[in-house]
Amino acid sequence: MPGKSPFFVVLTPDERAELEARMRRYTSAYCEVIRAKIVLLAAEGLGNDAIAARVDLPRQVVSNWRQRFYRHRLGGLEAEPRGGRPARFSPNVVVEVKRIACQAPADLGLPLSRLTIPEVQRVAVARGLVAAISGTTIWRWLAADAIKPWCYRSWIFPRDPAFAERAGCVLDLYAGI
């Protein structure tokens, strides 16, 4: 089989132990488990097509990880930085915006029963976290963590001191008095 692939994988005992540990570790990311499986199957002498069929990935992906392991050993299985535009906002800004979204409107001094994305945006700009930020960016950050400030149910706890007096007629109607 060594003649079939120019990237024939032979593992040291330490490498095999590490790859098997990555596969068994329940906290391992799925991509790490798959990469470990690819290398272990390659060490068994399987070709890229057979490995691709077993791990249900395209042959090119299997070939890529096999080559990276061959050239860089275990370090080659680590993810490389992705391309694209650098982040415009620091992680601290993202965390602070999420913290604002998780606060009750009353804590922010807002006379609202629930926060909206534009309100979170206004508070972030007013606090000087950012000079400007789009509502879409805030929505994307909140959606990534399933944070929904518009679902905050502060209406259950009315803050108006005259609430009982103003709502008395309606409440009596519902109570059947």
DOSENU-774083 format. One line per field, with one value per residue: x, y, z of N, C-alpha, C in turn. Coordinates in Angstrom, 1 decimal, padded with zeros to 4 digits. Example, Ala and Ser with C-alpha at 12.3 -4.5 7.8 and 13.67 -1.06 7.14 Angstrom:
BEGIN
n_east: (013.2/012.8)
n_north: (-005.7/-002.2)
n_up: (007.8/007.1)
ca_east: (012.3/013.7)
ca_north: (-004.5/-001.1)
ca_up: (007.8/007.1)
c_east: (013.2/012.9)
c_north: (-003.3/000.0)
c_up: (007.8/007.9)
END
This chain:
BEGIN
n_east: (000.8/002.1/003.0/000.8/000.0/001.6/001.8/002.2/001.2/002.7/002.5/003.8/004.0/003.2/001.9/-000.3/-001.6/-002.3/-004.1/-006.1/-007.0/-008.1/-010.2/-011.8/-012.3/-014.9/-015.3/-014.1/-014.1/-016.2/-014.8/-012.2/-012.3/-013.0/-010.7/-008.7/-009.7/-009.4/-006.5/-005.9/-007.1/-005.7/-003.2/-003.7/-003.4/-005.4/-006.7/-007.4/-010.0/-011.4/-011.2/-012.6/-015.2/-015.8/-015.8/-017.5/-016.9/-015.8/-013.3/-011.2/-011.0/-010.2/-007.7/-006.4/-006.1/-004.7/-002.3/-001.5/-001.0/001.1/003.1/003.3/002.9/001.2/000.7/-000.1/-002.8/-004.2/-006.5/-006.2/-005.8/-008.6/-009.5/-010.5/-012.1/-010.8/-012.0/-014.3/-015.1/-014.0/-013.7/-014.5/-016.3/-018.4/-019.2/-020.0/-022.1/-023.9/-024.3/-025.7/-028.0/-029.0/-029.9/-032.6/-035.0/-035.8/-033.5/-031.8/-032.8/-034.9/-038.1/-039.5/-041.2/-039.9/-036.8/-035.6/-033.8/-033.0/-033.0/-031.0/-028.9/-028.8/-028.2/-025.6/-024.2/-024.6/-023.2/-020.7/-019.4/-019.2/-018.7/-020.5/-022.9/-024.5/-027.9/-028.3/-025.8/-025.8/-028.1/-027.2/-025.1/-026.5/-028.3/-026.6/-026.0/-028.5/-029.9/-032.5/-033.7/-036.1/-037.9/-038.1/-039.9/-041.1/-043.5/-045.1/-044.6/-045.7/-044.5/-045.7/-046.9/-049.6/-050.9/-052.8/-055.0/-055.6/-055.9/-057.9/-060.7/-060.7/-059.5/-061.4/-063.5/-062.5/-062.3/-064.9/-066.4)
n_north: (-001.2/001.3/002.3/003.4/005.9/009.0/010.2/008.5/007.4/006.9/006.2/007.3/005.7/007.6/009.6/008.0/007.4/010.0/010.8/008.9/009.6/012.1/011.3/010.0/011.8/013.5/016.2/017.1/018.9/018.4/018.5/018.0/015.4/014.1/014.7/013.3/010.7/010.5/010.5/008.3/006.2/006.5/005.7/003.0/002.2/002.7/004.1/007.4/007.5/005.4/006.2/008.6/007.7/006.3/008.3/010.1/012.4/014.7/013.5/015.2/016.7/014.8/014.1/016.6/016.8/014.6/015.1/017.4/016.4/014.6/016.4/018.2/016.8/016.3/019.0/019.9/019.3/021.3/024.0/026.5/030.1/031.8/033.5/036.7/039.8/041.6/041.6/044.1/045.1/044.8/041.9/042.6/044.7/043.4/041.7/043.6/044.8/042.6/042.3/044.6/044.1/042.0/043.2/044.5/046.8/048.8/048.9/050.2/052.7/053.1/053.8/051.4/048.3/046.3/045.6/046.7/046.1/048.6/050.1/048.9/049.5/052.3/052.7/051.5/053.2/055.6/055.1/055.2/052.9/052.3/054.3/054.1/051.7/049.1/048.0/045.5/044.2/044.0/042.4/040.1/039.3/038.8/036.9/034.8/033.8/033.2/035.2/037.1/040.1/041.3/039.6/039.8/039.9/042.2/043.4/042.0/042.9/045.7/049.1/051.5/053.6/054.1/052.0/050.1/051.6/052.8/050.5/049.2/049.1/047.4/045.2/044.5/043.8/041.5/039.9/039.5/041.0)
n_up: (000.0/000.5/-001.9/-003.1/-002.3/-002.1/000.3/002.6/005.8/008.8/012.1/015.3/018.5/020.4/018.9/017.9/020.3/021.1/019.0/019.2/021.7/021.2/019.6/021.4/023.4/024.9/024.8/022.6/019.6/016.7/014.2/015.0/015.8/013.4/011.9/013.3/012.9/010.2/009.9/011.5/010.0/007.6/008.5/008.8/006.3/004.4/001.4/000.1/-001.1/000.1/002.8/002.7/002.0/004.4/006.4/005.4/003.8/001.3/-001.1/-001.6/000.8/002.6/001.5/001.8/004.7/005.2/003.9/005.2/007.8/007.2/006.5/008.7/011.0/014.1/014.6/012.2/012.1/013.4/013.2/010.7/010.6/009.4/006.3/005.2/006.2/009.0/012.3/013.2/015.6/018.9/021.0/023.6/023.3/022.0/024.1/026.0/024.7/024.6/027.3/027.9/026.5/028.0/030.3/032.3/031.1/032.9/034.6/033.0/032.9/031.2/030.1/029.3/028.5/027.4/025.8/022.6/019.6/018.4/020.8/022.3/020.7/020.8/023.6/023.7/022.0/023.4/025.8/025.0/024.0/021.3/018.4/016.3/015.3/013.6/013.6/012.6/013.0/015.8/016.2/015.0/016.7/019.1/018.3/017.8/020.3/021.2/022.6/023.5/023.9/023.5/024.4/027.1/030.0/031.5/031.8/033.5/036.0/036.9/036.8/037.3/039.7/040.0/038.9/039.8/040.3/037.8/036.2/037.4/036.7/034.4/035.5/037.4/035.8/034.5/036.7/037.3/039.0)
ca_east: (000.0/002.8/003.2/-000.5/-000.1/002.9/001.7/001.9/001.2/003.2/002.4/004.6/003.0/002.6/000.9/-001.5/-002.3/-003.0/-005.2/-007.2/-007.6/-008.9/-011.5/-012.6/-012.6/-016.3/-015.3/-013.4/-014.9/-016.4/-013.8/-011.0/-012.5/-012.9/-009.3/-008.0/-010.1/-008.7/-005.1/-005.8/-007.4/-004.6/-002.1/-004.1/-003.1/-006.5/-006.6/-008.3/-011.4/-011.9/-011.4/-013.7/-016.4/-016.0/-016.1/-018.6/-016.4/-015.2/-012.0/-010.2/-010.8/-009.4/-006.4/-005.8/-005.8/-003.6/-001.0/-001.1/-000.4/002.3/004.1/003.5/002.5/000.0/000.5/-000.8/-004.2/-004.8/-007.1/-005.4/-006.6/-009.4/-009.3/-011.6/-011.9/-010.6/-013.2/-014.4/-015.4/-013.3/-014.6/-015.0/-017.4/-019.4/-019.6/-020.7/-023.4/-024.7/-024.6/-026.7/-029.2/-029.6/-030.5/-034.0/-035.1/-035.8/-032.2/-031.1/-033.5/-035.8/-039.5/-040.0/-041.5/-038.9/-035.8/-035.6/-032.5/-032.6/-032.7/-029.7/-027.9/-028.7/-027.5/-024.2/-023.6/-024.6/-022.2/-019.4/-018.8/-018.9/-019.2/-021.7/-023.1/-025.8/-028.8/-028.1/-024.7/-026.3/-029.0/-026.4/-024.4/-027.5/-028.8/-025.5/-026.1/-029.9/-030.3/-033.7/-034.1/-037.5/-038.8/-038.0/-041.3/-041.2/-044.9/-045.7/-044.3/-045.9/-043.7/-046.5/-047.5/-051.0/-051.4/-054.0/-056.1/-055.9/-056.4/-059.0/-062.0/-060.5/-059.2/-062.7/-064.3/-062.0/-062.5/-066.3/-067.0)
ca_north: (000.0/002.5/002.9/004.0/007.3/009.6/010.6/007.3/007.8/006.0/006.9/006.9/005.4/008.8/010.2/007.2/007.6/011.4/010.8/008.1/010.4/013.1/010.7/009.6/012.9/014.0/017.7/017.4/019.4/017.4/018.6/017.4/014.0/013.7/014.8/012.2/009.5/010.4/010.1/006.9/005.3/006.5/004.9/001.6/001.9/002.9/005.2/008.6/007.2/004.5/007.0/009.5/006.9/006.0/009.5/010.8/013.6/014.6/012.9/016.3/017.1/013.7/014.3/017.8/016.6/013.6/015.8/018.3/015.6/014.1/017.4/018.9/015.9/016.7/020.4/020.1/019.1/022.4/024.9/027.7/031.3/032.0/034.7/037.7/041.1/041.5/042.0/045.6/045.4/043.9/041.0/043.3/045.5/042.4/041.2/044.7/044.9/041.5/042.6/045.6/043.4/041.2/044.0/044.9/048.2/049.7/049.1/051.1/054.0/053.3/053.5/050.4/047.0/045.3/046.2/046.4/046.2/050.0/050.6/048.4/050.3/053.7/052.6/051.2/054.5/056.6/054.7/055.3/051.7/052.4/055.5/053.8/050.3/048.8/047.1/044.1/043.6/043.7/041.3/038.9/038.9/038.3/035.6/033.7/033.3/033.0/036.3/037.8/041.1/041.7/038.6/040.1/040.1/043.1/043.8/041.3/043.7/047.1/050.0/052.6/053.5/054.2/051.0/049.4/052.6/052.9/049.3/048.7/048.8/046.3/044.0/044.1/043.2/040.1/039.2/039.2/041.8)
ca_up: (000.0/000.5/-003.2/-003.6/-001.9/-001.8/001.7/003.4/007.2/009.8/013.4/016.4/019.6/021.1/018.0/017.9/021.6/021.1/018.0/019.8/022.8/020.5/019.1/022.6/024.3/024.6/024.6/021.3/018.5/015.7/013.2/015.5/015.8/012.0/011.4/013.9/012.2/008.8/010.0/011.9/008.9/006.7/009.1/008.6/004.9/003.5/000.4/000.3/-001.5/001.2/004.0/002.4/002.1/005.8/007.2/004.7/003.4/-000.1/-001.2/-001.5/002.2/003.2/000.9/002.4/006.1/005.2/003.5/006.3/008.9/006.7/006.5/009.9/012.1/014.9/014.5/010.9/012.3/014.0/012.3/010.4/010.6/008.2/005.6/005.4/006.8/010.4/013.1/013.3/017.0/019.8/021.8/024.8/022.8/021.8/025.5/026.7/024.1/025.1/028.7/027.9/026.0/029.1/031.4/032.3/030.6/034.1/035.0/032.0/033.0/030.1/030.4/028.3/029.1/026.8/024.9/021.2/019.0/018.3/022.1/022.7/019.9/021.4/024.8/023.4/021.5/024.5/026.8/024.4/023.6/019.9/017.8/015.5/015.1/013.0/014.3/012.1/013.7/017.2/016.1/014.7/017.9/020.0/017.7/017.9/021.7/021.5/023.5/022.9/024.8/023.2/025.1/028.5/030.3/032.6/031.9/034.6/037.2/036.5/037.6/037.5/041.1/040.0/038.0/040.3/040.2/036.4/035.6/038.3/036.0/033.6/036.4/038.0/034.7/034.3/038.0/037.4/040.1)
c_east: (000.8/003.0/001.9/-000.5/001.3/002.9/001.3/002.2/001.7/003.2/003.3/003.6/002.4/001.6/-000.4/-002.3/-003.0/-004.2/-006.4/-007.8/-008.5/-010.3/-012.4/-013.1/-014.0/-016.3/-014.6/-014.5/-015.0/-015.3/-012.5/-011.1/-012.4/-011.4/-008.5/-008.4/-009.4/-007.3/-005.0/-006.1/-006.3/-003.4/-002.4/-003.8/-004.3/-006.2/-007.6/-009.7/-012.0/-012.2/-012.6/-015.1/-016.8/-016.4/-017.1/-018.1/-015.9/-013.7/-010.9/-010.0/-009.9/-007.9/-005.7/-005.3/-004.6/-002.3/-000.5/-000.4/000.9/003.4/004.4/003.2/001.3/-000.3/-000.2/-002.3/-005.0/-005.4/-006.2/-006.3/-007.4/-009.2/-010.5/-011.2/-011.7/-011.8/-013.2/-014.5/-014.6/-014.2/-015.2/-016.2/-018.6/-020.0/-020.4/-022.1/-024.4/-025.1/-025.7/-028.1/-029.9/-030.1/-031.9/-034.0/-035.1/-034.4/-031.4/-031.8/-034.4/-037.2/-040.2/-040.3/-040.5/-038.0/-036.0/-034.1/-032.1/-032.3/-031.3/-028.6/-027.7/-028.0/-026.0/-023.5/-023.5/-023.5/-020.8/-018.7/-018.3/-019.4/-020.5/-021.7/-024.4/-026.6/-028.7/-026.9/-025.1/-027.2/-028.2/-025.6/-025.4/-028.1/-027.8/-025.6/-027.6/-030.4/-031.4/-034.2/-035.6/-038.4/-038.8/-039.4/-041.5/-042.7/-045.6/-045.6/-044.5/-045.1/-044.5/-047.1/-049.0/-051.6/-052.7/-055.2/-056.5/-056.4/-057.5/-060.2/-061.8/-060.3/-060.5/-063.5/-063.9/-062.3/-064.0/-067.0/-068.0)
c_north: (001.3/003.1/003.6/005.5/007.9/010.1/009.5/007.7/006.7/006.7/006.4/006.5/006.6/009.5/009.4/007.4/009.0/011.4/010.0/008.8/011.5/012.6/010.4/010.7/013.6/015.5/018.1/018.0/018.4/017.3/017.9/015.9/013.4/013.7/013.6/010.9/009.4/009.9/008.7/005.9/005.3/005.7/003.4/001.2/002.1/004.1/006.3/008.3/006.4/005.3/008.0/008.9/006.6/007.2/010.4/012.2/013.5/014.1/014.0/016.8/016.1/013.9/015.5/017.5/015.5/014.2/016.7/017.5/015.0/015.1/018.0/018.1/016.4/018.2/020.8/019.9/020.3/023.3/026.1/028.9/031.4/033.4/035.6/038.9/040.9/042.1/043.5/046.0/044.3/043.0/041.6/044.1/044.5/041.9/042.3/044.9/043.8/041.7/043.6/044.9/042.5/041.9/044.3/046.4/049.2/049.9/050.0/052.5/054.2/053.0/052.5/049.1/046.0/046.1/045.8/046.6/047.7/050.6/050.2/049.2/051.7/053.7/052.4/052.5/055.5/056.3/054.9/054.0/051.7/053.8/055.3/052.3/050.0/047.8/045.6/043.4/043.2/042.5/040.0/038.4/038.3/037.0/034.5/033.1/033.1/034.0/037.0/038.9/041.5/040.7/038.8/040.5/040.9/043.6/043.1/042.1/045.2/048.1/051.3/052.6/053.6/053.1/050.4/050.3/052.7/051.7/048.6/048.3/047.5/045.0/043.5/043.3/041.7/039.3/038.8/040.0/042.8)
c_up: (000.0/-000.8/-003.7/-003.4/-001.6/-000.4/002.6/004.9/008.0/011.1/014.4/017.5/020.3/020.2/018.0/019.2/021.6/020.1/018.6/020.9/022.3/020.1/020.3/023.5/024.0/024.4/023.3/020.3/017.4/014.6/013.7/015.5/014.4/011.5/012.0/013.3/010.9/008.9/010.5/010.8/007.8/007.2/009.0/007.1/004.0/002.6/000.7/000.0/-000.4/002.5/003.8/002.5/003.6/006.7/006.6/004.4/001.9/-000.1/-001.0/-000.1/002.9/002.8/001.6/003.8/006.1/004.8/004.6/007.5/008.4/006.8/007.8/011.2/012.8/014.8/013.2/011.0/012.9/012.9/012.0/010.4/009.3/007.6/005.9/006.1/008.3/011.1/013.3/014.8/017.8/020.6/023.1/024.5/022.7/023.2/026.1/026.0/024.5/026.5/028.8/027.5/027.1/030.3/031.2/031.8/031.8/034.6/034.2/032.1/031.8/030.5/029.5/029.1/028.5/025.9/023.5/020.7/018.9/019.7/022.6/021.9/020.4/022.7/024.6/022.9/022.7/025.6/026.3/024.0/022.2/019.4/017.0/015.4/014.5/013.8/013.9/012.8/015.1/017.1/015.8/015.9/018.9/019.5/017.9/019.3/022.1/022.6/022.8/023.9/024.7/023.9/026.6/028.9/031.6/032.8/033.1/035.9/036.8/037.4/037.9/038.9/041.1/039.1/038.5/040.1/038.7/035.8/036.4/037.6/035.1/034.4/037.0/037.0/034.5/035.6/038.1/038.5/039.6)
END
